Amino acid sequence: MMLTPFWSYRAIHQGTKILIQEHAMNIAVFMPIGMMLGIIMREVVWWKAILVGMGISVTIELLQLILMRGCCETDDVIHNTLGCLVGYCVAHRFHRSHR
């Protein structure tokens, strides 16, 4: 369990490069959620996409903690939420350019 925000950035700086790949995967996994929000719910604004992404991610991390599966990390919540926001922005821009 790592509850210190951005702990992994210090580890990356000290040479643990595999965490870069993990962060990229956490962002990529949540991008479709943000895209669905941007497509399905046209009234969703960016901050609501953040709340949805964060809510789903916190739920997953808490389940990992309770069920003792995986590793509960605040950095995962941060990167998952970022992925949801990026996905929302992509869908929102695509939708705006095709009106």
C-alpha positions in Angstrom: 0.0 0.0 0.0 1.4 3.4 -1.1 -0.7 6.3 0.1 1.9 9.0 -0.5 0.9 10.9 -3.6 3.6 11.0 -6.4 5.8 8.5 -4.6 6.5 6.8 -7.9 8.0 9.9 -9.4 10.7 9.8 -6.9 11.3 6.1 -7.7 11.4 6.9 -11.4 14.0 9.6 -10.7 16.0 7.1 -8.8 16.0 4.7 -11.7 12.8 2.6 -11.5 11.8 3.1 -15.2 9.2 0.3 -15.3 6.8 2.7 -13.4 6.7 4.9 -16.5 5.1 2.1 -18.4 2.7 1.4 -15.5 1.6 5.1 -15.4 1.0 5.0 -19.2 -1.1 1.9 -18.9 -3.2 3.4 -16.0 -3.9 6.4 -18.2 -4.7 4.4 -21.3 -7.1 2.0 -19.4 -9.3 4.9 -18.3 -9.3 6.8 -21.5 -12.3 4.8 -22.9 -14.3 5.7 -19.8 -13.8 9.3 -20.5 -14.5 8.9 -24.2 -17.8 7.2 -23.3 -18.7 10.1 -21.0 -17.9 12.6 -23.8 -20.0 10.7 -26.4 -22.9 9.4 -24.4 -23.5 12.2 -22.0 -23.2 15.4 -24.1 -23.9 17.6 -21.1 -21.0 16.3 -19.1 -18.4 19.0 -18.4 -14.7 18.3 -17.8 -14.9 18.5 -14.0 -17.7 15.9 -13.9 -15.5 13.6 -16.0 -12.8 14.0 -13.4 -15.2 13.1 -10.6 -16.5 10.0 -12.4 -12.9 8.8 -13.2 -11.8 9.5 -9.6 -14.8 7.8 -8.2 -14.3 4.6 -10.2 -10.6 4.6 -9.5 -11.0 5.1 -5.7 -13.5 2.3 -5.7 -11.1 -0.1 -7.5 -8.2 0.9 -5.1 -10.4 0.4 -2.0 -11.4 -3.0 -3.3 -7.8 -3.9 -3.8 -7.1 -2.8 -0.2 -10.1 -4.6 1.3 -9.7 -7.8 -0.7 -5.9 -7.8 -0.5 -5.5 -8.1 -4.3 -3.1 -5.8 -6.1 -1.6 -2.7 -4.6 -3.6 0.2 -3.3 -1.8 3.4 -4.5 -2.8 7.0 -4.7 -0.7 7.4 -7.8 -3.0 4.9 -9.6 -6.0 7.1 -8.7 -4.2 10.2 -10.1 -3.2 8.5 -13.3 -6.6 6.8 -13.8 -8.4 10.1 -13.3 -6.0 11.8 -15.8 -6.8 9.0 -18.3 -10.5 9.6 -17.9 -10.0 13.4 -18.4 -7.9 12.8 -21.5 -10.5 10.4 -23.0 -13.2 12.9 -22.3 -11.3 15.8 -24.0 -10.6 13.6 -27.1 -14.3 12.7 -27.4 -15.4 16.3 -26.7 -13.1 17.8 -29.3 -14.1 15.1 -31.8 -17.8 15.8 -31.2 -17.3 19.6 -31.5 -15.4 19.3 -34.7 -18.1 17.1 -36.3 -21.2 19.2 -35.6 
